[in-house]
């Protein structure tokens, strides 16, 4: 169907359609409700959560249904928009959001996305909506000894809603489920976490996107397209930074939710992550941090290794200038009967009020009048109250509460954030084991290197970092464009401060650059991958790579180049399945993503040539079998050549059948795993004589046999037996 006809069909109505100033019909939420239109705005602006950039999209759509998203895409195409971007809360500091004059598909209402304090819609009502569903499919898959329960989930489901929904079941004694891993904040949408390679903590856990079973998106034709793990392109489709199209459904792998023993420990900074071997502390740190003696260091090391290896979640927080840090971990062995909501209601309310108060405080003239040192001390002291630090027994709670231990309203206090994903090498590279086999010296060096940068600036009475150093040990990833791909484990380490508009920004950028340089030196020493978190800040910074200082965007582009080719090879396959081209998919990128993941004419030509070469190779290796009718039995064709069933040499066949060569009628592609013994029937009326052409892969050794059979006294089938 032509695009114009499809648009007309989508917008058709018995009454005169409402149109915009260009005469293009406004998109409707569904065909059945002729009066319900997608809300559109030409004036709404966009800003990321950290206020690091602002744009003015050409139009912003607020669809509430899957059909509404489709029709919004078609409307944008009809209006001639050259960029379509989808967003949730906007927690991507890097410029991945909609650009100026782009068509912006907002998956949350304007109030939900921008209100301060954050306003959460009622979960019970929200989950009734098309784009926020949480539906148990009652199907399971098992991988790596773990049983996953498959849930159909809308892209706009937030961590807040999933948590509240599942906690209501869990604390009433029911069977509840949760993601195996997630980010600490509750103000994130599922599609946002999946699209941007977000992660949680624990060496056992990969990125959130690694737990996708199936993804459905709106392709450049405005049609729904689904990629599952059965499709060879899934590693590229599940983490695509929005470049395949707006996500409208995710089938996720959830686990049955256990009760956990949550520990929040207050630990001296010098013992939180013990110093590396032969560490020599700079003089400017000695009055603030006490190095442990050998006995204390051994105990600290044992506790550190226990948190890394023997828990299912592990992260560290160090606030600027503080003598104590905080370690958060949990084990999945809690007693459900003893589990209680965390944070407790009173503490959760106090924490929420604290986040709002901190944001208001940093906006105030009184705060701005303070010295940077006083600002840092005030914020650092204030922020620690939110961590509920204790040395008492672990708190028994639900796993989802432990993941989101900070509670709601974290996003009410905005921040600047630079995070890097750094590979952790194995002690024994030849072993498949990860537990007790990670060289954690690199984690120790990364931690202490950042402390050194902080105290260097502190000695010069410079205080650009107001918020914590955060460090997590998590797993690798199977996904093409993941920063954690191929790692046995990953050290996710980040430094945060206030919004850049409230900082001595040049000093902050210099501070960040020195930290990056130290971290990159350590990564190079251990010869491990070093990537920025692509949803966090990194633009404008640089890195020394192979002896040359490079702009960070240039570095990211170079490091991702081999994977970008793999990604676009998969995208071409996806596009061919959907009936469009790689160039059609460019509408879902903005200029920033084109810089990082460029589809150059040379790369596009190379990929198209690969497809054509495969076609020619298949044609050159074609096997031809002639089929004819027995004159005495006009309705029953027989095999003239070869006379006996023949080994054809493939498990994936493209069959064509026609009255004569080259007048050919297509038979659909037939694919059968060689390990399966089954019969595939290709039913067509046969003219006489007829040819059946099989395209095959000569590298495959398993082969089918070919024979003929009759149906209802009239020969109509060719049967391929495996």
Protein Blocks (a to p, Z undefined) as FASTA:
>chain_A
ZZklmmmmmmgcfbdcdddfkopacddfbfklmmlccdddfkbccddfkopaccddfbdc
ddfbfklmmmmmmmmmmnopabdcddfeopafbafbccehiacddfbdfklmmgccdddd
dfklmmmpmklcccdehiacdeehiacddddddfklcfklmmmmmmmmmmnopacdddfb
dcfbfbbcfklmmmnopacedjkbccfklmcfbdcdddfkopacdddfkbmklmmmmmgg
hpnopcfbdcdddddddddddddddddfklmpgcdehiacdfklmmmpccddfklmmmmm
mmmmmmmmmpcbdcddddehiabdcddddddfbcfklpccdddfklmmmmmmmmmmmmmm
mmpmklmmpcfklmmmmmmmmmmmmnopafbdcddddfklmmmmnoghklmpgcdddddd
dddddfblmbmbfghpacfklmmmmmmmmmmmmmmmmmnopafbfbdcddddddddfbfk
lckgoiabdcddddddddfklpcfklmmmmmmmmmmmmmmmmmmnopacdddfkbcfehp
acdeehiacdfklmmmmmmmmmmmmmmmmmmmmmmmnopafklmmmmpcfklmmmmccdf
klmmmmmmmmmmmmmmmmmmpccddddddfklmmlccdfbdfbdcdehiabdcddddfbd
cbdcddddddddfkbccdddddddddddddddddddfkbmbdcddddddeehiafbdcdd
ZZ
